[in-house]
Amino acid sequence: MSDAVSSLAVIGATGMLGKHVTRELHRAGFSVRALVRDPGKAKGVLPDEVEVVRADLRRPVTLLEGMKGMDGLYVSISTGPHEQDADFRTQVEGVRNLLDAAAESGVRRIGYLSSMVCKYSDYDWWVFDYQRRACDMLRTSELTTLLFYPSNFYENITELQMSGGRIMLGGSQKTQSWWVGASDYGKQVAAAFRLEDRSDREYVIQGPDAYNWREAAEEFIEHYDARKLKTMWSPLWPFRLMGFFSNTLDFQYQILKAINHYDEKFAAEETWKELGRPQTSLADFARQTAQKER
């Protein structure tokens, strides 16, 4: 029996990565419906042809209504720094709500953005625990599941690290990551949903070249000519110290520490064979970013 999908609901469609995936799903010919908390914001970010519906992970009835008539669901959500002791945790209660709504609405296949770093078994952090619990819930659900484990995204540089004329760096990464562009990742997501197969899949998402954080920043600067940029570096200890007084800074410290020590290996051969090889280099991304800013 074919499990191919033609229509997709997207949760997280306006986020840093979700907006790129949503555009690629639309370009691939899927009928796309964005389930968002702020429809006004979404309409300013997404293609006009993408249907926008108000929905909230905290309100299951809105998820159920938003998914009705959709064959598939793609989810791009994340845990915030204040969720450890909260009553509602995005990747626990939120994932449970969306799985219940998906099953009731008739969705057949679900794609979920996770993280390679959450597989870091030597690093004990509550956020990674929530990510693993989310993946476990998806694996044991009755839906066909597509789990995506990405490395670093080029967009981290422009949307998270760049501030004014500087690219901010924290700590000293002892290893390298296989960086990838969000649009290339979106094309792979589209290819995964086009598969006529009822089996679950798990994909390592990596790009064509490996860099540590400093090397990536320097490569971006070399090929970005819209304005002058330079790197600004800080050791991790200030984040650690201030993290005792701020959940947000402790959150940043834990992410930086994990990335700086995670010994990433290239493992995307099977993903490339099945979903296509990423085509955009970091140099390409830098030139494209500069062109858009002129």
N, C-alpha and C positions, 0 to 999 in steps of 0.2 A: 504493500500500500504506500502510495506517495505521501510524503509529509512536507512537500514544498509549500512555501508560503508566498502570498502575493500582497498581503497587507500587514503592516507592522505598527504597533503602538510603541512609542519611545518615552521612557522615563529618564529625566536628566538631559533633555534635548537642548537646553540653553547653556549647559556647562561648558567648560574649556574644551573638553573632548567631545561631549555629546552633540554640540552643534555641528562639528565636522562630520561625525558619523551620520547624523540625520540628513545632512546635505548629500552624502554619498549614497545613502539608502534611496533617497529621492531620485538621484541621477541614475541609479541602477534600475529604476522602473517600478519600485515598490510604491504602493499607496501608503503614505505615512501619516500617522496621527500623533502629535506631540501632546503628552499629558503633563501639564505644567501648573504651578501655583499662580503664576503671573502671566496671563495670556497677552497682555499689552507688551511686556518685555519680549515674549517669544515672537510676536509678529514683527518686531523690529530686527530680529536676529535670523529667523529661518526663512526659507523660500516661501513665496506666496502660496504655492500649491500644497504646502504642508498644512493639514488640518490641525487646529489648535483647540484643545479642550482643557478646561480647568479640572485639576485633580490633585490629591494630596495623599502621601503615604500614610498619614495619620487617620485618614477617613476612608475606610475600605469601600464604602458605598460609591465614592467618586471614582475609585479605581475600577470597580466593576462596571460602572456605566461607561467609563472611558475605553475599556478594552472590548466592549461588545462589538461583534462583527469583525474583529481583527484575528488574523491567523497566527501572528507571532508577536513577541514582545522583546524589545531590547532595553536593558537597564544599565544606566551609568550613574551610580550614587556613591557617596563616600561618608565616612564617619567623621564627626566633628570633634574638636578638642574637649568639649564639655559633656560628652555622652557617657562617660564611664559609669557614673552613678545616676544617670537620668532614667526616668520612667519609660521613655521611648528612645530606642536605639535604632538608627537608620538601617544598619545591616543585620539586625536581629528581628525586632518587631516589625520594622518596615518591610523586610524581605518576606516575613511570614504573611503579612497583609497582602502583598502583591501576588504571592503564590496562590493564596486562597482565591483571590479575585480572578487570577488568570485561569485557574481550573474551572471556576464557576462560569466564566464568560465564554469558554470554548477555545481559548488560545491553545495552540498545539505545540509551539516551540518557543523557548525563551533563551535569549542571549544575555550574558552577564559579564560586565567588566570587573575583573578582580585585579591582582597585582602579582608579579613575580616575587617581589620582596616578601610578601606574606608567607612564602614557602621557606623563609629563612628560619630553619628549625633551631638554630643556636641563639635566636634573639627572642626573648620573652617580653611581649608588649600586648596590652589589652586590645589595642586596635587590630593587630594581626589576628588575635583570637576571634574577634568579631568577624573579620573577613573570612577566616576559615569556617566559622559556623555558618555563614551565609552560603558558602560553596557546598557545605555538607547538606544544608537544607535543599539546595537546588538539585544536587545529585540524587537525593532520596525522594524527590517529588515525582509525580507521575508524568510530568511534562518532558518532552525531548529537550535536553539542556545543552547549550553551547557556552562553555566557560573560556574566557579570554584572559591570559596572563601576560600583560605587557611589561616591557622594560621602560626606560625613560623616554619621554616624548620631547620632540623639538620644542613644542609649545611651552614646556616648562621654562625655557629660557626667556621667551618674550612675555609670558603672562604671569610668571611667578618670580623669576630672578631679576628681570630688568627693572631698574628704577632710575628714571631720568637718563643720564648718560652712562650709567654703570650697570654691570651684571654682577649681582651679589653671589658670593661663594662662601660656603660654610664648611670648615673642617678640611681634611685632606683625604680624598678618596684613594684607597690603596688598590682598587681594582678598576675595571672598565665596565661600561654598560653598552648594550647594542641599541643605540637610540633609533627612534622611528617617528615618522610624521603622522599626525592625527588623520589626515586625509587618506594616506596609504592604509592605515589601520581601518578606517571606515570602509574602504574598498574590500578589505578582507572580511569584515563583518557581513557585508552584502553578499559576498561569495559563499559564506557559510550558510546564510539563510536560503540561498538558492539551491543548496544540496537537496536532492530528493532521497532522503535517507532518514529513517526513524531512530537511528542510534545516537546516543549522547557523544559529544565531542569535547575535548579540552585542547586549547591551542596556546602555545607559547608565541608571543608577539614580540619580534625583534626586528631591527632595521639592518641596513647593509654594512654599517661601520661602527666600530667600538671606540668609545672615548671615556675618560674620566671627566668629572665636572669641569675642571680647569681646561682640559683639552677641548671639550665641547664649546666652552665659552670663547676660547681663542679662535677656534675654527669659525664660529659664527661671526665674530668681530672681523676676521680677515676678509669675509665675503659680503659683509653688510656695509653699504656705502651711503646710506641715507643721512647719517650723522656720525660723529665720532663717539666711540664707546670705549670703555676700559673696564677691567675687572676690579672688584673690591672684595678683599678676603677678610674673613674673621675666623678665629679658632672656635672650637665648639664650647669651650668652657664658659664663656659668657652666657650662652643659651642655657647651659646646664644650671648655672648659678641663678639666673633670672627665672628659670623654670620652676624653682621652688615656690615662687610667688605668683606665677601666671600659668594657667593651664595651656594657653595658646603657645607660649614660648617653650614650655616643656614638650608640647606636641611637635613643634618644629625641631627641637633638639633630638627627639626620638627618631623622627624621619631621617634627619641628616646623619645621625649615627648609624642607623641601619643601612642606608645607601652607601655610606663611606666604607663599610666593612663587608657588604654582601659580595661574595665571590661569584659573580655571574658568569655562567658558561653559555656559549652559543648552543641553542637547542631548538631552533625554529625551522630546521630542514623540512620536517613533515608539514608544518603550516604552510611554508612556501610552495611545496608541491601541490597541496590541496587548495589553497586560497590565493596563490599568487605571490610573487616576490615584491617587496616594497621597492619603489622606483626613485623616490626622492631622497637625495643626500642632504646632509646638514648644510653643505655649501649651497645647494639649490634652495633650501628653505630660507637661508639668510638672504639670498638675492631676491627671492619672491617677497619676503617681508619688507625689504628695503623699497622694492618697486611699489608696493601698496602704500607705503608711507610718503612717497614723493607727491 
